[in-house]
Amino acid sequence: MNNELVECFKLLKCYKYKLTKQQYKTLKGQIIANDINGFRKGLFTILKRKYV
């Protein structure tokens, strides 16, 4: 695995308890599929809707 994937998994782990089970699985799948931009956009969209 490259560094970017490791960083994404660390970021996902930090926010794991703020996400539903389905959101977590979806974002994890995006990382595994190497869709880093989609993962970041999705995570920050979820967090923005939930906490703003």
mmCIF entry with sequence, helices, sheets and N, C-alpha, C, O atoms, coordinates in Angstrom:
data_MODEL
# 
_entry.id   MODEL 
# 
_entity.id                         1 
_entity.type                       polymer 
_entity.pdbx_number_of_molecules   1 
# 
_entity_poly.entity_id                      1 
_entity_poly.type                           'polypeptide(L)' 
_entity_poly.nstd_linkage                   no 
_entity_poly.nstd_monomer                   no 
_entity_poly.pdbx_seq_one_letter_code       MNNELVECFKLLKCYKYKLTKQQYKTLKGQIIANDINGFRKGLFTILKRKYV 
_entity_poly.pdbx_seq_one_letter_code_can   MNNELVECFKLLKCYKYKLTKQQYKTLKGQIIANDINGFRKGLFTILKRKYV 
_entity_poly.pdbx_strand_id                 A 
# 
loop_
_entity_poly_seq.entity_id 
_entity_poly_seq.num 
_entity_poly_seq.mon_id 
_entity_poly_seq.hetero 
1 1  MET n 
1 2  ASN n 
1 3  ASN n 
1 4  GLU n 
1 5  LEU n 
1 6  VAL n 
1 7  GLU n 
1 8  CYS n 
1 9  PHE n 
1 10 LYS n 
1 11 LEU n 
1 12 LEU n 
1 13 LYS n 
1 14 CYS n 
1 15 TYR n 
1 16 LYS n 
1 17 TYR n 
1 18 LYS n 
1 19 LEU n 
1 20 THR n 
1 21 LYS n 
1 22 GLN n 
1 23 GLN n 
1 24 TYR n 
1 25 LYS n 
1 26 THR n 
1 27 LEU n 
1 28 LYS n 
1 29 GLY n 
1 30 GLN n 
1 31 ILE n 
1 32 ILE n 
1 33 ALA n 
1 34 ASN n 
1 35 ASP n 
1 36 ILE n 
1 37 ASN n 
1 38 GLY n 
1 39 PHE n 
1 40 ARG n 
1 41 LYS n 
1 42 GLY n 
1 43 LEU n 
1 44 PHE n 
1 45 THR n 
1 46 ILE n 
1 47 LEU n 
1 48 LYS n 
1 49 ARG n 
1 50 LYS n 
1 51 TYR n 
1 52 VAL n 
# 
_struct_asym.id          A 
_struct_asym.entity_id   1 
# 
loop_
_struct_conf.conf_type_id 
_struct_conf.id 
_struct_conf.pdbx_PDB_helix_id 
_struct_conf.beg_label_comp_id 
_struct_conf.beg_label_asym_id 
_struct_conf.beg_label_seq_id 
_struct_conf.pdbx_beg_PDB_ins_code 
_struct_conf.end_label_comp_id 
_struct_conf.end_label_asym_id 
_struct_conf.end_label_seq_id 
_struct_conf.pdbx_end_PDB_ins_code 
_struct_conf.beg_auth_comp_id 
_struct_conf.beg_auth_asym_id 
_struct_conf.beg_auth_seq_id 
_struct_conf.end_auth_comp_id 
_struct_conf.end_auth_asym_id 
_struct_conf.end_auth_seq_id 
_struct_conf.pdbx_PDB_helix_class 
_struct_conf.details 
_struct_conf.pdbx_PDB_helix_length 
HELX_P HELX_P1 AA1 ASN A 3  ? CYS A 14 ? ASN A 3  CYS A 14 1 ? 12 
HELX_P HELX_P2 AA2 LYS A 16 ? LYS A 18 ? LYS A 16 LYS A 18 5 ? 3  
HELX_P HELX_P3 AA3 LYS A 21 ? ILE A 32 ? LYS A 21 ILE A 32 1 ? 12 
HELX_P HELX_P4 AA4 ILE A 36 ? TYR A 51 ? ILE A 36 TYR A 51 1 ? 16 
# 
_struct_conf_type.id          HELX_P 
_struct_conf_type.criteria    ? 
_struct_conf_type.reference   ? 
# 
loop_
_atom_site.group_PDB 
_atom_site.id 
_atom_site.type_symbol 
_atom_site.label_atom_id 
_atom_site.label_alt_id 
_atom_site.label_comp_id 
_atom_site.label_asym_id 
_atom_site.label_entity_id 
_atom_site.label_seq_id 
_atom_site.pdbx_PDB_ins_code 
_atom_site.Cartn_x 
_atom_site.Cartn_y 
_atom_site.Cartn_z 
_atom_site.occupancy 
_atom_site.B_iso_or_equiv 
_atom_site.pdbx_formal_charge 
_atom_site.auth_seq_id 
_atom_site.auth_comp_id 
_atom_site.auth_asym_id 
_atom_site.auth_atom_id 
_atom_site.pdbx_PDB_model_num 
ATOM 1   N N  . MET A 1 1  ? 0.850   -1.201 0.000  1.00 0.00 ? 1  MET A N  1 
ATOM 2   C CA . MET A 1 1  ? 0.000   0.000  0.000  1.00 0.00 ? 1  MET A CA 1 
ATOM 3   C C  . MET A 1 1  ? 0.878   1.241  0.000  1.00 0.00 ? 1  MET A C  1 
ATOM 4   O O  . MET A 1 1  ? 1.947   1.267  0.611  1.00 0.00 ? 1  MET A O  1 
ATOM 5   N N  . ASN A 1 2  ? 0.413   2.253  -0.687 1.00 0.00 ? 2  ASN A N  1 
ATOM 6   C CA . ASN A 1 2  ? 1.191   3.479  -0.687 1.00 0.00 ? 2  ASN A CA 1 
ATOM 7   C C  . ASN A 1 2  ? 0.783   4.383  0.479  1.00 0.00 ? 2  ASN A C  1 
ATOM 8   O O  . ASN A 1 2  ? -0.196  4.123  1.179  1.00 0.00 ? 2  ASN A O  1 
ATOM 9   N N  . ASN A 1 3  ? 1.549   5.430  0.662  1.00 0.00 ? 3  ASN A N  1 
ATOM 10  C CA . ASN A 1 3  ? 1.343   6.327  1.800  1.00 0.00 ? 3  ASN A CA 1 
ATOM 11  C C  . ASN A 1 3  ? -0.022  6.991  1.802  1.00 0.00 ? 3  ASN A C  1 
ATOM 12  O O  . ASN A 1 3  ? -0.621  7.191  2.859  1.00 0.00 ? 3  ASN A O  1 
ATOM 13  N N  . GLU A 1 4  ? -0.509  7.330  0.627  1.00 0.00 ? 4  GLU A N  1 
ATOM 14  C CA . GLU A 1 4  ? -1.789  8.038  0.537  1.00 0.00 ? 4  GLU A CA 1 
ATOM 15  C C  . GLU A 1 4  ? -2.938  7.173  1.062  1.00 0.00 ? 4  GLU A C  1 
ATOM 16  O O  . GLU A 1 4  ? -3.831  7.667  1.752  1.00 0.00 ? 4  GLU A O  1 
ATOM 17  N N  . LEU A 1 5  ? -2.907  5.885  0.731  1.00 0.00 ? 5  LEU A N  1 
ATOM 18  C CA . LEU A 1 5  ? -3.943  4.977  1.226  1.00 0.00 ? 5  LEU A CA 1 
ATOM 19  C C  . LEU A 1 5  ? -3.872  4.831  2.736  1.00 0.00 ? 5  LEU A C  1 
ATOM 20  O O  . LEU A 1 5  ? -4.901  4.806  3.412  1.00 0.00 ? 5  LEU A O  1 
ATOM 21  N N  . VAL A 1 6  ? -2.666  4.737  3.263  1.00 0.00 ? 6  VAL A N  1 
ATOM 22  C CA . VAL A 1 6  ? -2.488  4.608  4.714  1.00 0.00 ? 6  VAL A CA 1 
ATOM 23  C C  . VAL A 1 6  ? -3.039  5.842  5.419  1.00 0.00 ? 6  VAL A C  1 
ATOM 24  O O  . VAL A 1 6  ? -3.702  5.729  6.450  1.00 0.00 ? 6  VAL A O  1 
ATOM 25  N N  . GLU A 1 7  ? -2.767  7.012  4.865  1.00 0.00 ? 7  GLU A N  1 
ATOM 26  C CA . GLU A 1 7  ? -3.275  8.256  5.464  1.00 0.00 ? 7  GLU A CA 1 
ATOM 27  C C  . GLU A 1 7  ? -4.795  8.294  5.430  1.00 0.00 ? 7  GLU A C  1 
ATOM 28  O O  . GLU A 1 7  ? -5.425  8.755  6.382  1.00 0.00 ? 7  GLU A O  1 
ATOM 29  N N  . CYS A 1 8  ? -5.390  7.812  4.341  1.00 0.00 ? 8  CYS A N  1 
ATOM 30  C CA . CYS A 1 8  ? -6.851  7.794  4.240  1.00 0.00 ? 8  CYS A CA 1 
ATOM 31  C C  . CYS A 1 8  ? -7.451  6.844  5.263  1.00 0.00 ? 8  CYS A C  1 
ATOM 32  O O  . CYS A 1 8  ? -8.470  7.161  5.878  1.00 0.00 ? 8  CYS A O  1 
ATOM 33  N N  . PHE A 1 9  ? -6.832  5.679  5.454  1.00 0.00 ? 9  PHE A N  1 
ATOM 34  C CA . PHE A 1 9  ? -7.344  4.744  6.458  1.00 0.00 ? 9  PHE A CA 1 
ATOM 35  C C  . PHE A 1 9  ? -7.235  5.335  7.861  1.00 0.00 ? 9  PHE A C  1 
ATOM 36  O O  . PHE A 1 9  ? -8.120  5.127  8.691  1.00 0.00 ? 9  PHE A O  1 
ATOM 37  N N  . LYS A 1 10 ? -6.158  6.067  8.129  1.00 0.00 ? 10 LYS A N  1 
ATOM 38  C CA . LYS A 1 10 ? -6.014  6.718  9.434  1.00 0.00 ? 10 LYS A CA 1 
ATOM 39  C C  . LYS A 1 10 ? -7.099  7.776  9.634  1.00 0.00 ? 10 LYS A C  1 
ATOM 40  O O  . LYS A 1 10 ? -7.673  7.894  10.716 1.00 0.00 ? 10 LYS A O  1 
ATOM 41  N N  . LEU A 1 11 ? -7.370  8.540  8.582  1.00 0.00 ? 11 LEU A N  1 
ATOM 42  C CA . LEU A 1 11 ? -8.408  9.570  8.646  1.00 0.00 ? 11 LEU A CA 1 
ATOM 43  C C  . LEU A 1 11 ? -9.777  8.941  8.872  1.00 0.00 ? 11 LEU A C  1 
ATOM 44  O O  . LEU A 1 11 ? -10.574 9.439  9.667  1.00 0.00 ? 11 LEU A O  1 
ATOM 45  N N  . LEU A 1 12 ? -10.043 7.855  8.175  1.00 0.00 ? 12 LEU A N  1 
ATOM 46  C CA . LEU A 1 12 ? -11.321 7.150  8.342  1.00 0.00 ? 12 LEU A CA 1 
ATOM 47  C C  . LEU A 1 12 ? -11.457 6.613  9.764  1.00 0.00 ? 12 LEU A C  1 
ATOM 48  O O  . LEU A 1 12 ? -12.535 6.667  10.355 1.00 0.00 ? 12 LEU A O  1 
ATOM 49  N N  . LYS A 1 13 ? -10.375 6.105  10.297 1.00 0.00 ? 13 LYS A N  1 
ATOM 50  C CA . LYS A 1 13 ? -10.395 5.563  11.660 1.00 0.00 ? 13 LYS A CA 1 
ATOM 51  C C  . LYS A 1 13 ? -10.701 6.662  12.678 1.00 0.00 ? 13 LYS A C  1 
ATOM 52  O O  . LYS A 1 13 ? -11.399 6.417  13.662 1.00 0.00 ? 13 LYS A O  1 
ATOM 53  N N  . CYS A 1 14 ? -10.190 7.852  12.452 1.00 0.00 ? 14 CYS A N  1 
ATOM 54  C CA . CYS A 1 14 ? -10.446 8.970  13.366 1.00 0.00 ? 14 CYS A CA 1 
ATOM 55  C C  . CYS A 1 14 ? -11.935 9.309  13.436 1.00 0.00 ? 14 CYS A C  1 
ATOM 56  O O  . CYS A 1 14 ? -12.444 9.654  14.502 1.00 0.00 ? 14 CYS A O  1 
ATOM 57  N N  . TYR A 1 15 ? -12.622 9.214  12.317 1.00 0.00 ? 15 TYR A N  1 
ATOM 58  C CA . TYR A 1 15 ? -14.029 9.615  12.259 1.00 0.00 ? 15 TYR A CA 1 
ATOM 59  C C  . TYR A 1 15 ? -14.995 8.442  12.305 1.00 0.00 ? 15 TYR A C  1 
ATOM 60  O O  . TYR A 1 15 ? -16.194 8.624  12.099 1.00 0.00 ? 15 TYR A O  1 
ATOM 61  N N  . LYS A 1 16 ? -14.496 7.248  12.570 1.00 0.00 ? 16 LYS A N  1 
ATOM 62  C CA . LYS A 1 16 ? -15.311 6.036  12.539 1.00 0.00 ? 16 LYS A CA 1 
ATOM 63  C C  . LYS A 1 16 ? -16.564 6.148  13.404 1.00 0.00 ? 16 LYS A C  1 
ATOM 64  O O  . LYS A 1 16 ? -17.641 5.727  12.981 1.00 0.00 ? 16 LYS A O  1 
ATOM 65  N N  . TYR A 1 17 ? -16.443 6.698  14.587 1.00 0.00 ? 17 TYR A N  1 
ATOM 66  C CA . TYR A 1 17 ? -17.568 6.725  15.513 1.00 0.00 ? 17 TYR A CA 1 
ATOM 67  C C  . TYR A 1 17 ? -18.546 7.859  15.226 1.00 0.00 ? 17 TYR A C  1 
ATOM 68  O O  . TYR A 1 17 ? -19.585 7.953  15.879 1.00 0.00 ? 17 TYR A O  1 
ATOM 69  N N  . LYS A 1 18 ? -18.235 8.713  14.270 1.00 0.00 ? 18 LYS A N  1 
ATOM 70  C CA . LYS A 1 18 ? -19.164 9.769  13.874 1.00 0.00 ? 18 LYS A CA 1 
ATOM 71  C C  . LYS A 1 18 ? -19.970 9.372  12.638 1.00 0.00 ? 18 LYS A C  1 
ATOM 72  O O  . LYS A 1 18 ? -20.843 10.118 12.195 1.00 0.00 ? 18 LYS A O  1 
ATOM 73  N N  . LEU A 1 19 ? -19.673 8.190  12.083 1.00 0.00 ? 19 LEU A N  1 
ATOM 74  C CA . LEU A 1 19 ? -20.324 7.724  10.866 1.00 0.00 ? 19 LEU A CA 1 
ATOM 75  C C  . LEU A 1 19 ? -21.252 6.556  11.170 1.00 0.00 ? 19 LEU A C  1 
ATOM 76  O O  . LEU A 1 19 ? -21.064 5.831  12.147 1.00 0.00 ? 19 LEU A O  1 
ATOM 77  N N  . THR A 1 20 ? -22.258 6.387  10.313 1.00 0.00 ? 20 THR A N  1 
ATOM 78  C CA . THR A 1 20 ? -23.082 5.190  10.424 1.00 0.00 ? 20 THR A CA 1 
ATOM 79  C C  . THR A 1 20 ? -22.285 4.013  9.854  1.00 0.00 ? 20 THR A C  1 
ATOM 80  O O  . THR A 1 20 ? -21.261 4.197  9.196  1.00 0.00 ? 20 THR A O  1 
ATOM 81  N N  . LYS A 1 21 ? -22.776 2.808  10.123 1.00 0.00 ? 21 LYS A N  1 
ATOM 82  C CA . LYS A 1 21 ? -22.083 1.618  9.633  1.00 0.00 ? 21 LYS A CA 1 
ATOM 83  C C  . LYS A 1 21 ? -22.017 1.613  8.107  1.00 0.00 ? 21 LYS A C  1 
ATOM 84  O O  . LYS A 1 21 ? -20.993 1.246  7.530  1.00 0.00 ? 21 LYS A O  1 
ATOM 85  N N  . GLN A 1 22 ? -23.110 2.019  7.453  1.00 0.00 ? 22 GLN A N  1 
ATOM 86  C CA . GLN A 1 22 ? -23.140 2.027  5.988  1.00 0.00 ? 22 GLN A CA 1 
ATOM 87  C C  . GLN A 1 22 ? -22.192 3.072  5.411  1.00 0.00 ? 22 GLN A C  1 
ATOM 88  O O  . GLN A 1 22 ? -21.506 2.810  4.423  1.00 0.00 ? 22 GLN A O  1 
ATOM 89  N N  . GLN A 1 23 ? -22.152 4.262  6.026  1.00 0.00 ? 23 GLN A N  1 
ATOM 90  C CA . GLN A 1 23 ? -21.232 5.295  5.554  1.00 0.00 ? 23 GLN A CA 1 
ATOM 91  C C  . GLN A 1 23 ? -19.793 4.829  5.691  1.00 0.00 ? 23 GLN A C  1 
ATOM 92  O O  . GLN A 1 23 ? -18.975 5.048  4.798  1.00 0.00 ? 23 GLN A O  1 
ATOM 93  N N  . TYR A 1 24 ? -19.483 4.182  6.816  1.00 0.00 ? 24 TYR A N  1 
ATOM 94  C CA . TYR A 1 24 ? -18.130 3.680  7.048  1.00 0.00 ? 24 TYR A CA 1 
ATOM 95  C C  . TYR A 1 24 ? -17.739 2.662  5.976  1.00 0.00 ? 24 TYR A C  1 
ATOM 96  O O  . TYR A 1 24 ? -16.643 2.727  5.419  1.00 0.00 ? 24 TYR A O  1 
ATOM 97  N N  . LYS A 1 25 ? -18.639 1.726  5.694  1.00 0.00 ? 25 LYS A N  1 
ATOM 98  C CA . LYS A 1 25 ? -18.346 0.693  4.700  1.00 0.00 ? 25 LYS A CA 1 
ATOM 99  C C  . LYS A 1 25 ? -18.169 1.291  3.310  1.00 0.00 ? 25 LYS A C  1 
ATOM 100 O O  . LYS A 1 25 ? -17.293 0.871  2.553  1.00 0.00 ? 25 LYS A O  1 
ATOM 101 N N  . THR A 1 26 ? -18.998 2.267  2.978  1.00 0.00 ? 26 THR A N  1 
ATOM 102 C CA . THR A 1 26 ? -18.912 2.912  1.672  1.00 0.00 ? 26 THR A CA 1 
ATOM 103 C C  . THR A 1 26 ? -17.580 3.630  1.504  1.00 0.00 ? 26 THR A C  1 
ATOM 104 O O  . THR A 1 26 ? -16.917 3.488  0.476  1.00 0.00 ? 26 THR A O  1 
ATOM 105 N N  . LEU A 1 27 ? -17.190 4.398  2.511  1.00 0.00 ? 27 LEU A N  1 
ATOM 106 C CA . LEU A 1 27 ? -15.935 5.143  2.434  1.00 0.00 ? 27 LEU A CA 1 
ATOM 107 C C  . LEU A 1 27 ? -14.735 4.206  2.403  1.00 0.00 ? 27 LEU A C  1 
ATOM 108 O O  . LEU A 1 27 ? -13.765 4.453  1.686  1.00 0.00 ? 27 LEU A O  1 
ATOM 109 N N  . LYS A 1 28 ? -14.803 3.135  3.179  1.00 0.00 ? 28 LYS A N  1 
ATOM 110 C CA . LYS A 1 28 ? -13.727 2.150  3.179  1.00 0.00 ? 28 LYS A CA 1 
ATOM 111 C C  . LYS A 1 28 ? -13.597 1.512  1.793  1.00 0.00 ? 28 LYS A C  1 
ATOM 112 O O  . LYS A 1 28 ? -12.488 1.290  1.306  1.00 0.00 ? 28 LYS A O  1 
ATOM 113 N N  . GLY A 1 29 ? -14.729 1.221  1.171  1.00 0.00 ? 29 GLY A N  1 
ATOM 114 C CA . GLY A 1 29 ? -14.725 0.655  -0.173 1.00 0.00 ? 29 GLY A CA 1 
ATOM 115 C C  . GLY A 1 29 ? -14.112 1.594  -1.195 1.00 0.00 ? 29 GLY A C  1 
ATOM 116 O O  . GLY A 1 29 ? -13.435 1.156  -2.125 1.00 0.00 ? 29 GLY A O  1 
ATOM 117 N N  . GLN A 1 30 ? -14.350 2.888  -1.019 1.00 0.00 ? 30 GLN A N  1 
ATOM 118 C CA . GLN A 1 30 ? -13.754 3.859  -1.931 1.00 0.00 ? 30 GLN A CA 1 
ATOM 119 C C  . GLN A 1 30 ? -12.238 3.880  -1.790 1.00 0.00 ? 30 GLN A C  1 
ATOM 120 O O  . GLN A 1 30 ? -11.524 4.000  -2.786 1.00 0.00 ? 30 GLN A O  1 
ATOM 121 N N  . ILE A 1 31 ? -11.744 3.765  -0.569 1.00 0.00 ? 31 ILE A N  1 
ATOM 122 C CA . ILE A 1 31 ? -10.290 3.736  -0.375 1.00 0.00 ? 31 ILE A CA 1 
ATOM 123 C C  . ILE A 1 31 ? -9.708  2.493  -1.033 1.00 0.00 ? 31 ILE A C  1 
ATOM 124 O O  . ILE A 1 31 ? -8.704  2.574  -1.741 1.00 0.00 ? 31 ILE A O  1 
ATOM 125 N N  . ILE A 1 32 ? -10.335 1.345  -0.799 1.00 0.00 ? 32 ILE A N  1 
ATOM 126 C CA . ILE A 1 32 ? -9.836  0.096  -1.362 1.00 0.00 ? 32 ILE A CA 1 
ATOM 127 C C  . ILE A 1 32 ? -9.853  0.134  -2.889 1.00 0.00 ? 32 ILE A C  1 
ATOM 128 O O  . ILE A 1 32 ? -8.969  -0.423 -3.539 1.00 0.00 ? 32 ILE A O  1 
ATOM 129 N N  . ALA A 1 33 ? -10.867 0.794  -3.458 1.00 0.00 ? 33 ALA A N  1 
ATOM 130 C CA . ALA A 1 33 ? -10.971 0.912  -4.918 1.00 0.00 ? 33 ALA A CA 1 
ATOM 131 C C  . ALA A 1 33 ? -10.057 1.999  -5.475 1.00 0.00 ? 33 ALA A C  1 
ATOM 132 O O  . ALA A 1 33 ? -10.053 2.264  -6.677 1.00 0.00 ? 33 ALA A O  1 
ATOM 133 N N  . ASN A 1 34 ? -9.285  2.623  -4.594 1.00 0.00 ? 34 ASN A N  1 
ATOM 134 C CA . ASN A 1 34 ? -8.315  3.661  -4.967 1.00 0.00 ? 34 ASN A CA 1 
ATOM 135 C C  . ASN A 1 34 ? -8.985  4.937  -5.459 1.00 0.00 ? 34 ASN A C  1 
ATOM 136 O O  . ASN A 1 34 ? -8.421  5.657  -6.283 1.00 0.00 ? 34 ASN A O  1 
ATOM 137 N N  . ASP A 1 35 ? -10.182 5.220  -4.962 1.00 0.00 ? 35 ASP A N  1 
ATOM 138 C CA . ASP A 1 35 ? -10.907 6.454  -5.295 1.00 0.00 ? 35 ASP A CA 1 
ATOM 139 C C  . ASP A 1 35 ? -10.695 7.445  -4.153 1.00 0.00 ? 35 ASP A C  1 
ATOM 140 O O  . ASP A 1 35 ? -11.600 7.712  -3.363 1.00 0.00 ? 35 ASP A O  1 
ATOM 141 N N  . ILE A 1 36 ? -9.484  7.980  -4.086 1.00 0.00 ? 36 ILE A N  1 
ATOM 142 C CA . ILE A 1 36 ? -9.095  8.835  -2.969 1.00 0.00 ? 36 ILE A CA 1 
ATOM 143 C C  . ILE A 1 36 ? -9.875  10.144 -2.975 1.00 0.00 ? 36 ILE A C  1 
ATOM 144 O O  . ILE A 1 36 ? -10.328 10.605 -1.928 1.00 0.00 ? 36 ILE A O  1 
ATOM 145 N N  . ASN A 1 37 ? -10.032 10.744 -4.159 1.00 0.00 ? 37 ASN A N  1 
ATOM 146 C CA . ASN A 1 37 ? -10.780 12.002 -4.241 1.00 0.00 ? 37 ASN A CA 1 
ATOM 147 C C  . ASN A 1 37 ? -12.232 11.816 -3.828 1.00 0.00 ? 37 ASN A C  1 
ATOM 148 O O  . ASN A 1 37 ? -12.793 12.659 -3.128 1.00 0.00 ? 37 ASN A O  1 
ATOM 149 N N  . GLY A 1 38 ? -12.836 10.730 -4.253 1.00 0.00 ? 38 GLY A N  1 
ATOM 150 C CA . GLY A 1 38 ? -14.209 10.434 -3.869 1.00 0.00 ? 38 GLY A CA 1 
ATOM 151 C C  . GLY A 1 38 ? -14.340 10.211 -2.375 1.00 0.00 ? 38 GLY A C  1 
ATOM 152 O O  . GLY A 1 38 ? -15.315 10.645 -1.761 1.00 0.00 ? 38 GLY A O  1 
ATOM 153 N N  . PHE A 1 39 ? -13.357 9.533  -1.785 1.00 0.00 ? 39 PHE A N  1 
ATOM 154 C CA . PHE A 1 39 ? -13.367 9.301  -0.340 1.00 0.00 ? 39 PHE A CA 1 
ATOM 155 C C  . PHE A 1 39 ? -13.322 10.617 0.422  1.00 0.00 ? 39 PHE A C  1 
ATOM 156 O O  . PHE A 1 39 ? -14.135 10.855 1.315  1.00 0.00 ? 39 PHE A O  1 
ATOM 157 N N  . ARG A 1 40 ? -12.379 11.461 0.070  1.00 0.00 ? 40 ARG A N  1 
ATOM 158 C CA . ARG A 1 40 ? -12.229 12.740 0.788  1.00 0.00 ? 40 ARG A CA 1 
ATOM 159 C C  . ARG A 1 40 ? -13.466 13.611 0.632  1.00 0.00 ? 40 ARG A C  1 
ATOM 160 O O  . ARG A 1 40 ? -13.954 14.187 1.605  1.00 0.00 ? 40 ARG A O  1 
ATOM 161 N N  . LYS A 1 41 ? -13.970 13.707 -0.588 1.00 0.00 ? 41 LYS A N  1 
ATOM 162 C CA . LYS A 1 41 ? -15.151 14.531 -0.836 1.00 0.00 ? 41 LYS A CA 1 
ATOM 163 C C  . LYS A 1 41 ? -16.350 13.993 -0.064 1.00 0.00 ? 41 LYS A C  1 
ATOM 164 O O  . LYS A 1 41 ? -17.096 14.760 0.544  1.00 0.00 ? 41 LYS A O  1 
ATOM 165 N N  . GLY A 1 42 ? -16.532 12.685 -0.087 1.00 0.00 ? 42 GLY A N  1 
ATOM 166 C CA . GLY A 1 42 ? -17.643 12.066 0.627  1.00 0.00 ? 42 GLY A CA 1 
ATOM 167 C C  . GLY A 1 42 ? -17.554 12.259 2.130  1.00 0.00 ? 42 GLY A C  1 
ATOM 168 O O  . GLY A 1 42 ? -18.543 12.606 2.777  1.00 0.00 ? 42 GLY A O  1 
ATOM 169 N N  . LEU A 1 43 ? -16.366 12.034 2.689  1.00 0.00 ? 43 LEU A N  1 
ATOM 170 C CA . LEU A 1 43 ? -16.187 12.171 4.135  1.00 0.00 ? 43 LEU A CA 1 
ATOM 171 C C  . LEU A 1 43 ? -16.466 13.601 4.583  1.00 0.00 ? 43 LEU A C  1 
ATOM 172 O O  . LEU A 1 43 ? -17.200 13.820 5.546  1.00 0.00 ? 43 LEU A O  1 
ATOM 173 N N  . PHE A 1 44 ? -15.887 14.567 3.891  1.00 0.00 ? 44 PHE A N  1 
ATOM 174 C CA . PHE A 1 44 ? -16.058 15.952 4.317  1.00 0.00 ? 44 PHE A CA 1 
ATOM 175 C C  . PHE A 1 44 ? -17.480 16.445 4.076  1.00 0.00 ? 44 PHE A C  1 
ATOM 176 O O  . PHE A 1 44 ? -17.962 17.308 4.810  1.00 0.00 ? 44 PHE A O  1 
ATOM 177 N N  . THR A 1 45 ? -18.159 15.915 3.062  1.00 0.00 ? 45 THR A N  1 
ATOM 178 C CA . THR A 1 45 ? -19.563 16.263 2.841  1.00 0.00 ? 45 THR A CA 1 
ATOM 179 C C  . THR A 1 45 ? -20.421 15.741 3.988  1.00 0.00 ? 45 THR A C  1 
ATOM 180 O O  . THR A 1 45 ? -21.284 16.455 4.499  1.00 0.00 ? 45 THR A O  1 
ATOM 181 N N  . ILE A 1 46 ? -20.184 14.497 4.390  1.00 0.00 ? 46 ILE A N  1 
ATOM 182 C CA . ILE A 1 46 ? -20.942 13.909 5.501  1.00 0.00 ? 46 ILE A CA 1 
ATOM 183 C C  . ILE A 1 46 ? -20.714 14.707 6.775  1.00 0.00 ? 46 ILE A C  1 
ATOM 184 O O  . ILE A 1 46 ? -21.663 15.026 7.491  1.00 0.00 ? 46 ILE A O  1 
ATOM 185 N N  . LEU A 1 47 ? -19.472 15.025 7.055  1.00 0.00 ? 47 LEU A N  1 
ATOM 186 C CA . LEU A 1 47 ? -19.155 15.747 8.286  1.00 0.00 ? 47 LEU A CA 1 
ATOM 187 C C  . LEU A 1 47 ? -19.724 17.164 8.268  1.00 0.00 ? 47 LEU A C  1 
ATOM 188 O O  . LEU A 1 47 ? -20.185 17.669 9.292  1.00 0.00 ? 47 LEU A O  1 
ATOM 189 N N  . LYS A 1 48 ? -19.689 17.800 7.096  1.00 0.00 ? 48 LYS A N  1 
ATOM 190 C CA . LYS A 1 48 ? -20.211 19.156 6.989  1.00 0.00 ? 48 LYS A CA 1 
ATOM 191 C C  . LYS A 1 48 ? -21.720 19.178 7.214  1.00 0.00 ? 48 LYS A C  1 
ATOM 192 O O  . LYS A 1 48 ? -22.235 20.072 7.886  1.00 0.00 ? 48 LYS A O  1 
ATOM 193 N N  . ARG A 1 49 ? -22.422 18.207 6.660  1.00 0.00 ? 49 ARG A N  1 
ATOM 194 C CA . ARG A 1 49 ? -23.879 18.152 6.831  1.00 0.00 ? 49 ARG A CA 1 
ATOM 195 C C  . ARG A 1 49 ? -24.252 17.844 8.270  1.00 0.00 ? 49 ARG A C  1 
ATOM 196 O O  . ARG A 1 49 ? -25.250 18.350 8.783  1.00 0.00 ? 49 ARG A O  1 
ATOM 197 N N  . LYS A 1 50 ? -23.454 17.019 8.915  1.00 0.00 ? 50 LYS A N  1 
ATOM 198 C CA . LYS A 1 50 ? -23.781 16.554 10.248 1.00 0.00 ? 50 LYS A CA 1 
ATOM 199 C C  . LYS A 1 50 ? -23.454 17.585 11.343 1.00 0.00 ? 50 LYS A C  1 
ATOM 200 O O  . LYS A 1 50 ? -24.165 17.684 12.343 1.00 0.00 ? 50 LYS A O  1 
ATOM 201 N N  . TYR A 1 51 ? -22.387 18.337 11.143 1.00 0.00 ? 51 TYR A N  1 
ATOM 202 C CA . TYR A 1 51 ? -21.880 19.185 12.217 1.00 0.00 ? 51 TYR A CA 1 
ATOM 203 C C  . TYR A 1 51 ? -21.905 20.682 11.938 1.00 0.00 ? 51 TYR A C  1 
ATOM 204 O O  . TYR A 1 51 ? -21.316 21.462 12.687 1.00 0.00 ? 51 TYR A O  1 
ATOM 205 N N  . VAL A 1 52 ? -22.591 21.093 10.852 1.00 0.00 ? 52 VAL A N  1 
ATOM 206 C CA . VAL A 1 52 ? -22.677 22.538 10.582 1.00 0.00 ? 52 VAL A CA 1 
ATOM 207 C C  . VAL A 1 52 ? -24.123 22.951 10.535 1.00 0.00 ? 52 VAL A C  1 
ATOM 208 O O  . VAL A 1 52 ? -24.424 24.125 10.320 1.00 0.00 ? 52 VAL A O  1 
# 
